[in-house]
Amino acid sequence: MSLNSLAYFAFLGTSLLVYFLTPKNYKKYIVLLASFLFIGIGSLDSLVVLIILSTSTYFIAKKLSNTPINRVRKLHYFSGLALNCLAILLFKYLENGFEGYETFFKESSTHHFFLLLGLSFYCLQNIGFLIEKYFNRFKEEISLIDFFFFNAFFPKLIAGPICQPHELLPQIGRVEVKKDQIIAGFQRILLGLVKKMVIADRIAPGVHEIFDIDGPGNGITALFTAFLFTIQLYFDFSGYTDIAIGSAKLFGYNIKENFNLPLRATSIRDFWRKWHISLTSWLTKYIYYPISFHLRDNPVSSVILGILITFFLSGLWHGFGITFLIYAISHALFIIIELYLEKRNWSIARILPPTISRFISGLLTFSLVSFSLVFFRSASLHEAFSYFAVLFDLTHFIPKDFLYEVIAPLALGGDQESLFNFYVTIALVLIFLLLEKRIERLFHSSELKIPIIVGAILVLFIFGIVESTEQFIYTQF
Amino acid sequence: LKDVKHIVIILGAVLFFLFILEKSYDYLLHENLNIKTSYVVNHKIDADLLIVGPCVPDWMLSPELLKKETNLSAYNLAKPHFSFPDIYLNLHLYLRENTPPKNVLMFVSPESFDLNYNIFNSYLYGPFLSDSIVNKVVLDMDPDYMKWTSFPFMKYAYYNKKYHFNAIQGLKHILKNKKSPYFIDGFEPQFNNWKITPDAFKSEYPKNYSFSWDPKRAFYFLKIIQLCSEKDIQLILYESPFYSSTYSDSQNRQKIINKTKKIVEKHAIPYFIFDTLDMSHSMHNFQTSINLREQSSIEFNKLLGKLLSDSIINK
């Protein structure tokens, strides 16, 4: 059930109705029931696997709490970690073998995923929970029901945000739905729908055409398409997150933010502070810090190895494909170079006025992210390199007929109607990006803004892509 | 009470604006002279010969050239990607406002019955859904779309990418008080200098392509025959030349043609197939496997016009 489908909103509405009619003490059971139903409707296998993994993790963690520090405790701890790591790896392998996500983008209608909804997201939560319990950082005793809730809570199940134990578990069964939360939730859902249906889904066909069908014919098309894919991915994923956070708010729950204007980042480190925040903070806390701590005697290698291993695992988490690994490792290298330059005190901010240096840094960061995402988006390494061969072929960078060779392929046609639609899409993207800060502030507010709501609904109806529901990209992970 | 008031204000405002938008789009799309369906509904064409079908006749058949041979006034109502349900609806809407033509010339080939070629263009009928026949056919062909159409503006919101440009063009036509469309007789020549390679032709049809026969398409094919018969219109079918090597390995092209012939023979409908012309053998006469280039198209118009004139019209 896609989060922007009518079925989802019917499901959400019905769940909320029952939730509000249920006495306070039983509300969490209603949410859990709805979550199980949500997963079960998607695939019964997913529900069974979630219950098995959550139950095993819960009881292993319970043993950790009750056992003094000894070998048995360590054994329990590592068996819990191994169980969840193996589940992720097995899931990734069964889903797509050692390939990239060719079939997701190219043949989504005929490809049968080995579908286990949200597994790689809740397994990370399980691992986080085990670590917190092992180091006694999360001392609260929780019930199995609460732990099921923690993993299965349906708004965030399929594609996060990934919650850490202290972020969600203490809220379960203790929340009270207030009017301002309902307003904030509704406005966030609306923002998510606009991002997904008005921006991401309008960009998607052109990007699909260039990446999967025609290929970029020249450098400028390759550059432009790489930029557009970055924008598509951002609006798609952050749109999903907005709907998830908004839906959770309607039940009174606050879940972690996942984005903070990442396309305005002025360095790769800054980008990762603003992009997929829940994954970054999980990786930082549970992978990077422990590695750095263990290697603390050698500060340089602790940082470099910490970054490389963290990003390697992040790539592996996305999939077994070599393209994902290169995508992730490239970011690690960018960060290491950034740290080196910083250490040497080389920065354009020293020679240029702040506004210009910020603009150049922003553009450079956006370009590097877009180039790395070519690996993420390409079906194979060969395809990615072919793409770069065109991108950096400066002899054919700008073609003679710009309209026919650059705009028309992205617009899916050179006729007036296709070109008009493409220009509208670009205008919508630019307007949104230019006013992004203000738009985010308005929609994150818990104050009812009637003209904004009415305006957003109208924009959704006028420009949103309704007829074909594109899958959210991150639901495949 | 204040909350209820807010909800009512939001819902009321949204519904009000959507209602205004729907009415505006209804009007603007009706007034767009370049949308053939709108044009024939709002203007008297009263052609003697009406050309219908997908891109092949739309891009290739010139009413002006055909008139020279047949002496019949003609209008080209064909549109790219049109399938039989589209043709049926456009014919129905044309006949609603115009005198029935003496002849309807329709392109029919094995592709016409195959779902891999052409589509049903539901979006074209947004402004005409109040017509019961249009409503029924769109419901039959695109029930998902029809589910939404009872909600204000959703008949345009659902396929909104297909409407904005046309609505703005409609506004331009109103403001400029335009009287005739860009293509006056409906003929929309698309003679591009596309690079032609044997591979490009091959890619249009997979090796050993086998055509399928969609029962729904066949149903609307019969509906067209029935409509023409009711209105006492002589329906004429034709298939224009195609690049001969395109179908050389097709498993069942002839089978589909024979099946079609069997149907039309029952209704005494002539079906002309131009599969033996010399021009079929040279790749350079084509811009796609079934669309001729400009010069060969002119030749074909003359040939077709003469054939119609000799074998049907003058008889």
Interface residues (C-beta under 8 A of the other chain):
Chain A: K179 R202 Q416 E417 F420 N421 V424 L448 I450 I453 V454 I457 L458 F461 I462 F463 G464 I465 V466 E467
Chain B: D3 H6 I9 I10 A13 V14 F17 L18 L21 D144 Y145 W148 F153 M154 A157 Y158 Y159 N160 K161 K162 H164 F165 N166 I168
